[in-house]
Amino acid sequence: MRNSAKALLLASACMTCPATGWAQASPQEAPSAAAGPDGPGKAAQVQAANPDAPTGAMIGQVPPADSSAPALEQQPETAAQAPDQDVVVTGSRLARSTFETPTPVTSIGERQLQAKAATSVPDLLRDLPALRPNRNNGSATDVGASTFNIRSLGPTRTLLLIDGQRVLNSSPTGGFDLNLLPAPLIRRLEVVTGGASSVYGSDAVTGVVNVFLDSKMEGGRADVQSTISSRGDTQTISASLAYGTKFAGDRGHLVVAGSYFDRPDILYQGTREWGAKGYTLIPNSTYTATNGQFRQLIVPNVQLAQMTYGGVITTAGALKNIQFGPGGAQSRFVQGTNISSVWMQGGEGLSLQPELGVLIPSNQRLNGYARLSFDLTPALEFHLDVLAARTKQRQTNVYNYNNGDITIRRDNPFLPANILAGMIANNLQTISLGRLNTELGINDNTTTNTYIRTSGGLSGKLFEGFTWDGNVNYTHAIYDNQSKNNRNNARWTLALDAVTGPNGQPICRSTLTNPNNGCVAANVFGVNTVSPEAVAYAAGTSFIKAYSTQFDANLNTRGSPFSTWAAPVQVAVSAEYRRETVNLESDPISAVNGWRQASSAPYRGSVDVKEASIEVGIPLARDVKFLKNLELDLAGRYVDYSTSGGTFVWKVGGNWSVSNAVRFRGTYSRDFRAPTVNELFAATTLRQGAVVLDRFSTGNQSTVTATASGGNRDLDPESAHTVTFGVVLRPDFLRGFQFSVDAFDIKLDDAISVLGAQEVIDRCFAGGTDFCAGITRNAAGTITTVRTTTFNAQTLKTRGLDFEASFTQPVGAGNLTVAQLATYVDRLITVSNGVTVDTAGQLTGTNATPKWRTSTTLTYSNGPLLLRALGNFVGGGRYDNTYGPLDLDPQHFKGRFYLDLSAQYDVTDHFQIYGKMENITNVDPPLLAENSVIRAGAANASGFYDVIGRNYGVGVRVKF
């Protein structure tokens, strides 16, 4: 259906890739000269002159559709159907014959996907400068999850669609793990970088990512690829197989497909030269407010100052720094410089970052997809889709350490005699011990996501000029997090408090009053001195399992009720009902926040949503001087949430084509995001082990604290006002060239936020009294807990520019295409409790974003050969924009440029070989070290930077 228009769109879809037989398995590939209502349009003219010429896809003019791509609407094929048949572009539900939308849309066609040779969706999206690729490495939960984040305003503010339909978050904490999507089965991606709540509802505040799966393919294809780094690690293997066929006299179509990916090994920081040096952000112990020194330093060779494998005494006095080795052997612990309550530089301590800092977790995933469609009548089609995926990602976290907080009493039978004598001589009732408890093992965290989405529906022709579709989607997601070798805090505390029992053997003090409590006393004086029985008592496996469901039913119609003096008016009307539920279960210890890592109390919650929307496209002028085309877009949507009530969102947009060469576009919209089930209903969760700098303390001491987070049933929806305005240029005198620039300005009020523990402390220090209320101290004034619960207390503002350009020309016997994407962020402001912070150009933190990001692609095609070079630039910036001149050394970090090369060659019409080399200059990430025991650094957490180094990949593709 709609083959002529779709073939044209296919021909013009790819910004950087040639028209080859490998773009699709469907035989309907011949480009059409058809265009808009003015006859053969510029897109068709350029394409006819040069099949490699990119047309409007990259500048939001057309989507890279094709005859085998899924349609958001289906129309019966008739002889009278016009060659300028309508298509639906992401960001609007209107069917347009002009292929132009007021909202910027960036498209990635199948040929680009193949040229990229990516094995995951995050790899595909990381080249788009407007998107921040989020990674969740180093976390005990949501291990290795990859989400998308437009404008660095958070993944929950970008909506994901599959074939135009909303999807359920894969994690109860929000966000969809892109690893669940079958990258080899993706037909195209469309990214809207503007507010779209009036079209799609909640979450589409900063934009939309629409993933189209290959639902109309014919024949079969297979793809096998393997990658490995230049150091021989991070090896991966991926494979996919797909087959599609028509049946029942071409009335039916069946597609089945599957893909597999495996990266079995965890990549640790110490495997890279830059990571093995142990760079860490530490306080400068000699800093004062008047001596002109830096308050904090990023330095190498940083060790832990208050713990060793066998234990070290941290109590001030004569016994301080006596450490215990194998067999309990004693020696004096040699400390380094810049000693704080956690860190020191040099000395003989431990540095866990190289050993345990995770750069990339292991990852296995399996995806399956099936689609059955059938034309019940010439004007009515039925479809049923099933997408099933399972990912398993694993990483280690840290040993169950005690940072100088083990309390040993005089009557502990494991006390060495000389230490007891020293305690008596110095009148000490207790001493404190710091120890890395290796006997309890390393926290080993695995997250398994199981995702099953079933979608069924009907689509067809309602009456002349109108089509309709109805869809019912049901998704069931299971999030399963297991944390092995987790420490039961209460039991460990009991095991450490040992006394001599009635039989003369060491027992737990608690056993004297509760003989059947099963406690086993732990000897912590020496390496490997804790008995297996004590380990079995004090350690175990915690689990968090969340069952999430989404039921979504929607009905849509679109068409042209009448015409103005210029052209037909387009109208789209939709209604939708959705119910989302989360039921989180956990083990009994997690339920009371009793584990050292990954505790989460159970909760249950649900949200019901009713929505209705209308969108109207009104042509105002056509084919008059300086008004080649003038259109007005109006959209409104009313949403009613069971948790927060009703609200109305809207959008006003317009297109003004001065001529075929110049077009202006713009939108102004009110968008919103409702709180997620987790943000509303999550129980308070306590996690141990956060290392923070206490900016109120003398010398800015580091301390290890707990963080408390949870839901807030009083949250209100976020409300945003978004402006986009841009110009698209396709000069007649420079055939094959096109350029667009779009300005964006977003203001988000009542932003729902969860700040990190250090950010809460910093904003309290900056004068935010609400943040100070979330900090708890003990009697000695040491921070013990930082509360990071969700709240509505923020306003977010961002503005900047998006640039896109391309130029295609014949070179020799082939064609050369140069394409450029760039994003400039002028400001990214957070206002909380009167404290204003601009993080544009800041490289760390929740909303970190460099001011400049660019992506440049050069593609040369000549017959069966395709060569491609991709250069990505990530701009430099400051570590933290709130820091003054003496708050950190160094503060400024240079940008990074990454160069990738790839090639593919069609050996025959059915067999292709390809290869790639990424980061060929082996560029290291900036040393954005963190104040953390094991985190591999903010450079890794931000997702902007490559942490693998030079990487190679080879593969083959087969069609049958």
C-alpha positions, 0 to 999 in steps of 0.5 A, spaced: 500 500 500 502 507 498 508 503 494 509 509 489 510 514 495 513 510 500 518 508 494 520 515 493 521 516 501 526 510 501 530 512 495 531 519 499 531 516 506 539 515 507 543 521 509 550 518 508 548 511 504 548 509 497 542 506 494 544 498 494 540 492 494 542 491 501 537 496 504 531 491 504 529 484 502 522 487 499 523 487 491 519 494 491 525 498 491 525 502 485 524 510 486 519 514 483 519 521 480 512 522 484 513 528 489 508 533 492 502 536 489 506 541 484 509 535 480 515 532 481 518 535 487 526 537 488 527 531 492 525 527 486 529 531 481 535 531 486 534 523 487 533 522 479 540 526 478 544 522 483 541 516 487 545 517 493 543 524 494 540 525 501 533 529 501 529 531 506 529 526 512 535 529 516 531 536 516 525 533 518 522 533 511 520 526 510 521 519 514 525 514 511 519 510 509 519 504 504 515 499 501 517 494 507 516 499 513 510 498 517 505 504 516 501 508 521 496 507 517 494 503 511 490 505 505 487 500 500 491 500 493 487 503 487 488 505 480 486 512 482 491 513 488 495 519 487 502 519 486 503 524 492 500 519 497 500 521 504 505 519 509 505 520 517 511 522 520 513 522 527 511 528 531 504 528 528 498 524 526 496 528 520 497 524 513 501 529 509 502 530 502 507 535 502 512 531 507 513 537 511 512 537 518 513 544 523 517 539 528 524 537 527 525 530 525 531 526 524 531 520 521 536 514 521 534 509 515 536 502 514 542 503 510 545 507 515 543 502 520 547 497 516 553 502 514 554 503 522 554 495 523 551 497 530 549 491 535 545 495 539 540 501 539 544 505 544 550 504 539 545 507 533 543 513 537 550 515 540 551 519 534 546 524 535 548 530 538 541 532 541 541 525 545 545 524 551 546 516 551 545 514 559 549 508 562 548 505 569 554 502 570 557 501 577 550 501 580 547 495 584 540 495 580 538 496 573 545 493 571 548 496 565 541 499 563 542 504 557 536 509 556 536 515 551 536 522 554 534 528 549 537 535 551 540 532 558 533 533 561 532 525 563 530 519 560 523 519 563 522 526 559 523 522 552 518 518 550 519 511 546 514 508 541 515 502 537 511 502 530 508 509 533 505 505 539 507 507 546 511 502 550 512 500 557 518 502 561 522 496 562 525 498 569 520 500 575 524 506 576 523 509 569 526 509 563 526 503 557 533 499 557 534 500 549 538 493 549 531 490 549 530 492 542 532 488 536 537 492 533 538 488 527 530 488 526 529 495 526 527 498 519 528 505 521 528 510 527 525 517 527 527 522 533 523 528 534 527 534 538 521 538 540 515 537 545 510 532 542 505 531 548 499 534 544 500 528 540 502 522 544 501 524 551 505 524 557 513 524 557 514 527 550 517 533 553 523 533 550 522 529 544 520 522 541 524 516 539 520 512 534 522 505 532 520 502 526 521 494 526 521 491 519 514 488 518 513 487 511 520 484 509 520 478 504 524 473 503 530 471 508 536 474 511 541 473 516 547 477 519 553 475 524 558 479 527 563 479 532 567 485 535 573 485 539 578 491 542 585 492 540 587 489 547 583 483 546 577 484 551 570 486 550 569 480 545 562 480 542 558 475 538 551 477 535 547 474 530 540 475 527 535 471 522 529 474 519 524 471 514 518 474 511 513 471 506 506 473 503 500 468 503 493 467 501 494 470 494 498 476 497 492 478 502 496 475 508 503 477 510 508 473 516 514 475 518 518 472 524 525 474 526 530 473 532 537 476 534 542 474 539 548 478 542 553 476 547 558 480 551 560 475 556 566 479 560 566 485 564 571 490 563 574 493 569 577 500 569 584 497 571 585 494 564 586 501 561 592 505 562 588 511 564 584 507 569 589 503 572 592 509 575 587 510 580 585 517 579 580 520 584 577 526 587 579 527 594 579 533 599 586 537 600 588 536 607 592 542 607 587 547 604 584 553 608 580 559 606 585 563 606 592 560 604 590 560 596 590 552 595 585 548 592 580 545 596 579 539 592 584 535 587 584 530 582 590 526 583 593 519 581 595 513 586 589 514 591 588 509 596 583 508 602 586 511 608 582 507 613 581 500 611 586 494 609 585 486 607 586 484 614 584 490 618 587 496 621 586 500 627 583 507 626 582 509 633 587 515 635 592 514 640 598 509 640 594 503 637 592 507 631 595 504 624 596 497 627 594 493 621 593 485 621 596 481 615 596 473 614 595 469 620 594 476 624 601 478 623 602 485 625 605 491 622 605 499 622 600 501 616 604 506 612 600 512 610 601 517 604 599 524 604 592 528 603 589 524 608 582 524 610 577 520 613 576 516 606 582 517 602 590 518 602 595 519 596 600 514 596 602 510 602 600 502 602 593 502 602 588 499 597 585 502 591 579 499 589 577 503 582 582 499 578 580 492 580 573 493 581 571 499 577 566 497 572 567 500 565 562 495 561 558 490 564 557 483 561 551 483 557 547 477 554 540 478 550 535 474 546 530 478 542 524 475 538 519 478 533 513 476 529 508 479 525 501 477 522 497 481 518 491 480 513 487 484 509 480 482 511 477 486 505 480 491 500 479 496 505 480 493 512 487 490 515 488 486 521 495 485 524 498 482 530 505 483 533 509 479 538 515 482 541 519 478 546 526 480 549 530 478 555 537 481 557 541 479 562 547 484 565 552 482 570 557 486 574 561 486 580 560 492 585 565 492 591 567 488 597 563 488 603 567 493 607 567 497 613 571 504 613 573 504 620 567 503 623 568 496 626 567 497 634 571 492 638 570 491 645 575 489 650 572 483 652 572 480 645 576 474 645 579 475 638 583 481 640 591 480 640 594 480 647 598 486 646 592 490 643 588 488 649 594 490 653 594 497 649 587 498 650 588 497 658 594 502 658 590 507 654 584 506 658 580 505 652 574 501 652 573 500 645 577 501 638 575 502 631 577 498 626 577 499 618 577 492 614 575 490 607 572 483 608 574 479 602 571 473 606 564 475 605 566 476 597 564 481 592 557 484 591 555 480 584 549 484 581 545 481 576 539 484 572 535 480 568 529 483 564 524 479 561 519 483 556 513 481 552 509 486 548 503 484 544 499 488 539 493 487 535 489 492 531 485 493 525 486 499 520 482 501 514 478 506 510 473 509 513 470 513 508 472 517 502 478 521 504 479 518 511 482 512 514 482 509 521 486 504 526 484 501 532 490 498 537 490 494 543 497 493 546 498 489 552 505 489 555 508 484 561 515 486 564 519 482 569 525 486 572 529 481 576 535 484 580 539 479 584 545 481 589 550 475 591 554 476 597 550 481 600 551 483 607 546 483 612 547 489 616 544 487 622 547 480 622 554 482 621 554 487 627 552 482 631 557 477 629 562 483 630 561 483 637 564 477 640 565 475 647 567 468 650 562 463 651 560 459 657 565 453 654 570 458 653 569 459 646 568 465 642 560 466 641 556 472 639 554 477 645 547 476 643 547 469 643 548 470 651 541 472 651 538 469 645 541 462 645 538 460 638 539 466 634 544 462 630 549 468 630 557 466 629 562 470 631 567 473 626 574 474 627 576 480 623 584 480 626 588 478 619 587 476 612 581 471 611 580 470 618 572 470 618 570 463 618 566 460 613 560 459 618 560 466 620 560 468 612 554 464 611 551 467 617 552 474 615 552 474 608 547 472 603 543 473 596 538 479 596 533 480 590 528 485 588 523 483 583 518 488 579 512 485 575 510 491 571 504 491 566 501 496 561 494 495 557 493 501 552 487 501 547 487 507 542 483 509 536 485 514 531 482 517 525 485 522 520 483 525 513 481 531 510 474 533 511 474 539 506 479 544 502 481 551 503 483 556 497 490 553 498 489 545 499 485 540 503 485 541 511 488 535 514 484 532 521 487 527 526 482 525 532 484 520 537 482 517 543 486 512 548 485 509 555 491 506 558 493 503 565 500 501 568 501 497 574 507 496 578 508 490 583 515 490 586 517 484 591 523 483 595 526 478 600 524 479 607 531 483 609 530 488 603 523 489 606 526 492 612 532 495 608 537 490 611 542 489 606 548 493 605 547 493 597 540 493 593 535 493 598 528 495 596 522 495 600 516 492 597 510 496 594 504 496 589 501 502 585 497 503 579 495 509 574 489 509 570 489 514 564 484 517 559 486 521 553 483 525 547 486 529 542 485 533 535 490 535 530 488 540 525 493 542 519 490 548 515 493 550 508 493 558 508 497 559 501 500 555 496 504 557 489 503 565 490 509 570 490 514 568 497 508 563 499 510 557 495 506 553 501 504 556 508 501 551 513 498 552 520 498 546 525 494 546 531 493 540 536 490 539 543 490 533 548 486 532 554 489 527 559 485 525 565 490 521 570 487 517 576 493 520 581 493 527 579 487 529 575 486 532 568 490 537 564 490 540 557 496 540 553 497 544 546 501 545 540 501 551 535 506 550 529 507 552 522 511 551 515 512 557 511 516 555 504 518 561 501 520 557 495 523 550 493 529 553 496 527 556 503 522 553 508 521 556 515 518 552 521 516 553 528 512 550 534 510 553 540 507 548 545 505 546 552 507 539 554 507 535 561 509 529 564 505 525 569 509 522 575 511 514 574 508 509 578 515 508 582 515 516 583 509 516 586 508 509 590 516 507 591 517 505 599 523 508 602 529 505 600 536 505 604 542 504 601 549 504 604 556 506 601 555 513 598 562 517 599 561 524 600 565 531 601 562 534 607 563 541 605 561 544 612 566 540 615 573 543 617 578 541 611 572 538 607 572 531 610 570 525 606 565 520 609 561 514 607 554 515 608 547 512 607 542 515 602 534 514 603 530 514 597 523 513 595 516 515 592 512 521 594 504 521 593 503 528 593 507 529 586 504 534 581 505 533 574 511 537 570 509 542 566 513 545 560 513 550 555 517 549 548 519 553 543 522 551 536 524 555 530 528 554 524 530 554 517 531 549 512 535 551 505 536 547 499 539 552 494 537 551 487 544 553 485 548 547 489 544 541 487 545 536 492 546 540 498 541 542 504 542 545 511 537 546 517 538 550 523 533 550 529 533 553 535 530 550 541 527 553 548 524 549 553 522 551 560 520 545 565 516 547 571 515 543 577 520 538 575 520 531 578 527 530 580 532 526 585 539 529 586 545 525 588 547 525 595 553 530 593 548 534 589 544 535 595 550 537 600 552 542 595 546 545 594 545 546 601 552 549 602 549 554 597 543 556 601 538 551 599 535 550 606 530 545 603 536 541 601 539 541 608 533 538 611 534 532 608 541 531 611 542 527 618 548 527 622 550 523 628 552 526 635 559 527 633 556 531 627 558 526 621 553 525 616 549 519 616 544 519 611 542 523 605 535 523 603 534 523 596 527 522 595 523 525 589 520 532 589 517 537 585 521 543 587 525 544 581 525 549 574 529 546 568 531 551 563 535 549 556 536 553 550 540 552 544 541 550 536 541 544 532 544 544 526 544 539 520 547 539 513 549 534 507 552 535 501 552 529 495 556 529 489 558 524 484 566 523 485 569 518 479 565 512 478 561 513 485 558 518 489 560 522 495 556 524 501 558 529 507 553 529 512 554 534 519 549 534 525 551 539 531 548 541 537 550 547 541 547 548 548 547 555 550 544 554 557 541 548 562 539 551 568 536 548 574 532 552 579 531 549 586 529 553 592 532 559 590 539 556 588 540 557 580 545 552 577 547 552 569 550 546 567 551 547 560 558 546 559 559 542 565 561 535 564 559 531 571 552 531 575 545 529 573 544 534 567 551 534 565 552 536 558 557 539 553 556 545 550 558 542 543 557 536 540 558 534 533 557 528 528 560 528 521 559 522 516 563 521 509 560 516 505 563 514 498 559 508 494 561 505 488 557 499 485 558 494 490 563 498 495 561 502 500 566 506 505 564 510 511 568 515 516 564 517 522 567 523 526 564 524 533 566 531 537 564 531 544 566 538 547 570 540 553 568 544 559 568 544 567 568 539 572 562 543 576 560 550 574 558 551 581 565 551 583 569 557 584 577 558 582 580 554 588 575 549 589 578 544 584 584 542 580 584 541 575 577 544 573 577 544 565 577 538 561 579 538 553 574 535 548 574 529 545 574 527 537 573 520 535 574 517 528 570 510 526 571 507 519 567 502 516 566 498 509 562 493 506 562 489 500 557 486 496 560 479 493 554 477 490 547 480 490 546 475 496 552 475 500 555 481 503 561 482 508 563 488 512 568 491 517 569 496 522 574 500 526 572 504 532 576 509 535 581 508 531 586 513 534 585 510 541 582 516 544 582 516 552 576 519 556 577 525 560 579 524 567 573 526 570 574 522 577 569 521 582 569 521 590 567 514 590 570 507 592 569 504 586 566 508 581 570 508 574 569 516 573 564 520 571 567 520 564 564 513 564 557 514 567 555 520 563 555 516 556 559 521 552 565 518 552 568 511 549 572 507 555 573 501 550 579 504 546 580 502 539 575 496 537 574 492 531 568 488 528 567 484 522 561 480 519 557 477 514 550 478 511 546 473 507 539 474 503 535 468 501 
